Amino acid sequence: MKAMILAAGRGERMLPLTRNLPKPLLPIGNTTLIQRHILRLSEAGIQSVVINVHFLAEQIQAQLGSEQFGLPLEYSVEPELLETAGGIHAALPLLGDEPFLVVNGDIFTDFDFTTLVRRQKSDSPHLVMVENPSHHPEGDYGVDANGQLTLVSPKYTYSGIAVYDESFFKAMVPGKLMLRSLFDQAVASGQLGGEVFHGHWTDVGTPDRYQALIAHLE
């Protein structure tokens, strides 16, 4: 299975930390957010990683190069920021026609990616949901007893981790689009699966959350 790390955003909510540094390159101990993802993807048996880049793309490419932790890296360069679904759609030629794992480059988690690597084509799309953080108390979707996402409470928050295949994006017109638009359509038709993860997960979206994460890890 291949994986994609979403790393194209400008990180404006993280200013001033991201004025001259892409958010995925923020240091976490002796590594960075994105390098930690790559290491854990490698440990889970992922074969290669595609990274979409836009803001300060050259920094990410220069620091990571063409290989990290034994994993080949490829880049999907976005001259114009395409948002989440748009970025994945543009990278499909690099991802192939088998299911692929996607993870946001600006989260920190101890989720075991191995559980997703084992998933079969018939199981995708499959989203990992988490307990609602304080900054998103309303959540996104519920998860029923059959592992289908619904609009029924209790609702959980999308973690930024999922497995898809190219068919999920086949009806898209190339260009800017958020994943939420595709999620809503799939939930309405009962075609979006998921699970709830109860381990550590942080959306490193603001300087305060980043500092709290660093303090937690010390």
C-alpha positions in Angstrom: 0.0 0.0 0.0 1.1 3.6 -0.7 0.5 6.5 1.5 0.0 10.2 1.0 0.8 13.0 3.5 -1.1 16.2 3.1 1.5 19.0 3.5 0.5 21.8 1.2 -1.3 24.2 3.5 0.0 27.7 4.5 -0.5 27.1 8.3 -1.8 30.7 8.8 -3.3 29.8 12.2 0.2 28.8 13.4 1.7 32.2 12.8 4.3 33.4 13.7 5.8 29.9 13.9 5.0 29.2 10.3 6.0 32.5 8.8 9.2 31.0 7.3 8.6 27.3 8.1 6.0 24.9 6.7 3.9 23.5 9.5 4.8 19.8 8.8 8.5 20.7 9.5 7.8 22.0 13.1 10.2 20.2 15.4 8.9 17.4 17.7 11.8 16.3 19.9 14.7 15.4 17.6 12.5 15.0 14.5 9.6 16.9 12.8 5.9 16.2 12.5 6.2 14.9 9.0 9.3 12.8 9.5 7.5 11.1 12.5 4.7 10.2 10.1 7.1 8.8 7.5 8.9 6.7 10.1 5.7 5.2 11.5 4.4 4.6 8.0 7.6 2.8 7.2 7.3 0.7 10.3 3.7 -0.2 9.3 4.8 -1.6 6.0 3.9 1.2 3.6 5.7 0.9 0.3 6.2 4.6 -0.7 4.9 8.0 0.2 3.5 10.8 -1.9 3.6 14.3 -0.3 1.6 17.2 -1.7 3.4 20.5 -1.3 2.6 24.2 -2.0 3.6 26.7 0.7 7.4 26.7 1.0 7.5 23.5 -1.0 11.2 23.8 -1.6 11.9 23.5 2.1 10.0 20.3 2.5 11.6 18.8 -0.6 15.1 19.9 0.4 14.8 18.5 4.0 13.2 15.2 3.1 14.7 14.5 -0.3 13.8 11.4 -2.2 13.9 8.9 0.6 13.4 8.8 4.4 13.6 5.7 6.7 13.9 3.5 3.7 10.7 4.8 2.0 10.8 6.3 -1.5 9.2 9.8 -1.5 7.5 11.5 -4.4 6.0 15.0 -4.5 2.8 16.3 -5.9 3.6 20.0 -6.4 0.6 22.4 -6.4 1.2 25.8 -8.0 -2.2 26.7 -6.7 -3.4 25.4 -3.3 -6.0 22.8 -4.1 -7.4 22.0 -0.6 -7.7 18.4 0.7 -9.8 16.6 -1.9 -8.3 18.6 -4.7 -4.8 17.8 -3.6 -5.5 14.1 -3.4 -7.2 14.1 -6.8 -4.2 15.8 -8.4 -1.9 13.2 -6.9 -3.9 10.1 -8.1 -1.5 9.4 -11.0 1.2 8.9 -8.3 -1.0 6.8 -6.0 -2.1 4.2 -8.4 -5.3 2.2 -8.5 -5.0 0.3 -5.2 -6.3 1.6 -1.9 -4.0 4.2 -0.3 -3.6 5.7 3.1 -3.8 9.4 3.7 -2.7 11.3 6.8 -2.7 15.0 7.5 0.8 16.4 7.9 -0.1 18.6 10.8 -1.4 16.1 13.3 0.4 14.1 16.0 -0.9 10.7 17.0 0.1 7.2 18.2 -2.5 5.6 15.9 -1.2 2.3 14.6 -1.1 2.7 10.8 -0.7 -1.1 10.4 -4.4 -1.6 11.0 -5.2 0.4 7.9 -2.5 -1.2 5.8 -4.3 -4.5 6.3 -7.6 -3.2 5.0 -9.0 -4.6 1.8 -10.2 -2.7 -1.3 -13.9 -3.4 -0.4 -13.4 -1.6 2.9 -12.5 1.8 1.4 -13.2 4.6 2.0 -12.6 4.2 5.7 -12.1 7.2 8.1 -10.5 7.2 11.5 -12.5 9.3 13.9 -11.5 10.6 17.3 -13.2 12.0 20.4 -14.1 15.7 19.9 -11.4 18.1 20.9 -12.3 21.3 22.7 -11.9 23.4 19.5 -14.4 21.2 17.6 -17.0 20.1 20.2 -19.8 19.4 17.8 -17.9 16.7 15.9 -18.5 15.6 12.3 -20.2 12.2 12.1 -21.5 9.3 14.2 -20.3 5.7 13.7 -23.0 3.0 13.8 -22.6 -0.6 14.9 -21.8 -1.7 11.3 -18.9 0.8 11.1 -20.8 3.2 8.8 -20.6 7.0 9.3 -23.9 8.7 10.0 -25.4 12.0 11.0 -26.6 10.5 14.3 -25.1 11.5 17.6 -22.8 10.9 19.4 -20.6 12.4 16.7 -16.9 12.2 16.5 -14.2 14.3 14.7 -12.4 13.3 11.6 -8.8 12.6 12.6 -7.2 13.4 9.2 -6.3 9.7 8.8 -8.2 7.5 6.2 -7.9 4.9 3.5 -9.3 5.7 0.0 -9.1 4.4 -3.5 -9.3 6.3 -6.7 -13.0 5.6 -7.2 -13.9 7.8 -4.3 -12.6 10.8 -6.3 -13.7 9.7 -9.8 -16.7 12.2 -10.0 -14.5 15.2 -9.0 -13.7 18.0 -11.4 -10.0 18.9 -11.0 -9.4 21.9 -8.9 -10.1 23.2 -5.4 -12.3 21.1 -3.2 -12.4 20.1 0.5 -12.9 16.5 1.5 -15.9 17.5 3.6 -18.0 17.9 0.4 -17.2 14.3 -0.6 -17.8 13.0 2.9 -21.2 14.5 3.1 -22.3 12.9 -0.2 -20.9 9.5 0.8 -22.5 9.6 4.3 -25.9 10.5 2.7 -25.7 7.4 0.5 -24.4 5.2 3.3 -21.1 4.6 1.6 -18.5 6.0 4.1 -17.0 3.6 6.7 -15.1 4.4 9.8 -13.8 3.6 13.3 -13.3 5.5 16.5 -9.7 5.8 17.8 -9.3 6.5 21.5 -5.5 6.9 21.7 -3.4 10.1 21.6 -4.3 12.5 18.8 -3.6 16.3 18.5 -4.5 18.6 15.7 -1.4 20.9 15.8 -3.4 23.8 14.5 -2.4 26.8 16.7 0.8 27.8 18.6 -1.0 27.1 21.9 -1.8 23.5 20.8 1.7 23.0 19.6 3.2 24.2 22.9 0.8 22.0 24.9 1.9 19.0 22.8 5.6 19.8 23.4 4.9 20.0 27.1 3.0 16.8 27.1 5.9 15.0 25.4 8.5 16.3 27.8 
